[in-house]
Amino acid sequence: MVRNARDLFTPVVPSKRLDPHFTAVTEGASHEAARTLMNAIFENFRDVDGNFVKDFQSSGFSARVFELALFAYIEEQNLQLDRTAPAPDFVVRGDNPVAIEVTTTNPTQGTPTDLLPSNWLLPNDLDSADQEFVFQIGKALRRKLIHRDAQGHAYWEKSHVEGVPFVIAVGAFHGTHAQFHVEGLVAKYLYGIDQNFSHDDTGDLTVTQHDVVEHHWKTKSIPSALF
């Protein structure tokens, strides 16, 4: 592949810190088209904090891929993008302005990376995987909502986006099956409700709704009902 001035795939971090997914994409012949496309997108990407390539190659690979994909979408839609400040990640100006902060769910530190497991199609325990998905998404959203900068400002309180609608774009990368789950599961966390479905003796569907106070995963928990 021809290397350009802004090549994402020329290592800038020590080999021991390279993300296995980055290495697989960099070295795999089947990923050549993806590398070319990602570099083409990156040519127009303004790296505000100067850490994009380093993060992309190491601990932030999934998050930076997701960020690059969102940037490509904004460009494709010909939206007016303001990247003069490092946060929020994207600020769209024009008739329908919006501030977008990007976040992802990520594996627990030290979790072994399995690039191509034999059971990649379905989780072994779907209920448990659904539970983890909701917990991880909720945790990622809460992390952004409670964040404050050195001046004590939330993302939406910064002067350059004050009064602009604020959106958190979240991508799931916490495990092998992270992107298997449907987005509807997130409603359990957002609204703090869940529903049970059953049929009575006549075959009619019965839906019962109940409140959800907390979401648990292993030994951790977060409060439910963001809205």
Salt bridges, closest charged atoms under 4 A:
ASP7 OD2 - ARG3 NH1 2.90
ASP19 OD1 - HIS21 ND1 3.14
ASP49 OD2 - ARG64 NH2 3.65
ASP55 OD1 - LYS54 NZ 3.27
ASP55 OD2 - ARG64 NH2 2.76
GLU67 OE1 - ARG64 NH1 2.71
GLU67 OE2 - ARG83 NH1 3.88
ASP82 OD2 - ARG93 NH2 2.99
GLU101 OE2 - LYS144 NZ 2.86
ASP130 OD1 - HIS181 ND1 2.65
ASP149 OD2 - HIS153 ND1 4.00
ASP149 OD2 - LYS158 NZ 2.71
ASP194 OD2 - LYS188 NZ 3.66
GLU214 OE1 - HIS216 NE2 3.37
